[in-house]
Amino acid sequence: MSSDGLQPALNYGMRQCARYITKHADDGTSVFGDSPDLLYRDRGGYAITRNYAATSVPMHIENETDCQAYLSSDRSQEASYVHAGQRVTVSNGLNFLTVDLGPGAQTPMHRTISVDFVTVIEGRVELLLDSGESQVLESGDAIIQRATMHRWKNPSSDKPARFVAVVIDMRAHEVNGKLLEQEYLRS
């Protein structure tokens, strides 16, 4: 594992994911661009990798502006990890994440100031809310998570689970007289 907590593979027995980025060649044809191996941040029982990140919406892709901001200067790794650290949201932008959950793993109860479009692609994942409500999502199920306090949990004791999420930054607003802020509760 590298000193920044990133490692090239941490998938709890699931197939290693790959990521491909398309672009335009000088002649205008569509080609595949630089797509370094995915890097995973180990969070103890679960891991997160960034498939892509953008610092603004609408995005600017002319002259590969997005990739220049996203990839390191030598294209060997994702600069977004350096700039974003462990944050899930990108200010005024978006993150496209894959989250792998080991058997029985769960995230801390947390809130990000974002709207998250989430689809389970392997196994089963339970979304628990601070109200006590929960929803089990099967492979192919989607949820739109809107800045609520929540926790992700793999309810299986013997199988891993995986979901993908597009996390889009949003304007903070008040709920019940309190300005919503990003927060993580210790379990």
Secondary structure, 3 states (H helix, E strand, C coil): CCCCCEECCCCCCCCCCCCCCEEECCCCCEEECCCCCCCEEECCCEEEEEEEEECCCCCCCHHHHHHHHHECCCCCCEHHHHHHCCCCCCCCCEEEEEEEECCCCECCCEECCEEEEEEEEECCEEEEECCCCEEEECCCCEEEEECCCEEEECCCCCCCEEEEEEEEECCCCEECCEECCCEECCC
